Amino acid sequence: MTTSQSKAPAPEVKDCPVCKGTGEVSRTVRVGRRHRPVGQQTGLCLNCLGSGQAPD
């Protein structure tokens, strides 16, 4: 006799709205007296803590 196991559907995972699912966010780096932008620095997304998934 065989039994079939029915699995519950996996919950749909949504991307984090802040980092768009990448887990990283970019900030403009400014230097000098006039604070001119020279580039961007990436860091960990504090909304999802780098997982890329929307927090509950």
N, C-alpha and C positions, 0 to 999 in steps of 0.2 A: 504494500500500500504506500503510495507516495503522497506527500503533503505539499501543497504549494503555499509558499509564503508570499503574502502580499505586503509590499513595502509602501509606506506612506510617502506621498510625493514630497520631494525635498523643497524646503522653502526657497522662494525666489530671492536671490541675492542681488541687491541693488548697489550701484556704484556710489561712492561718497560724493556729495554735491560740491564739496570744497576742492578736492584734488582730482575729481573726475575719474577715480578708480586707479590712479597711479601710485598713491601713497606718498607722493612728494609735492611740495608747494614751492614756488619760486618767489623770491623777494628781490626788488631792485637794490643794488648796492650803490650808495652815493658817497662821494669823497670830495674833499676840498672845501674851501670857504663858501662857495656858492652851491654846494651840494649837487654837483653834476652827476648824473647816472653814468656808471662805467661798466655795468654788467648785472648779472643776476646770480644769486646764490640759492641753491636748493636745500631744502630741509624736510624733516619728517612732518607729515600732516598731523596736527594735534587734534583734529576732529575724529579721525578714525585710527590714530596711532600707527599709521603706515600700512594698515591692512588693505586699504582700498575699498573696503565694504562699508556701506552706510551703517552708522551705529543705531541701535534700537532705542 
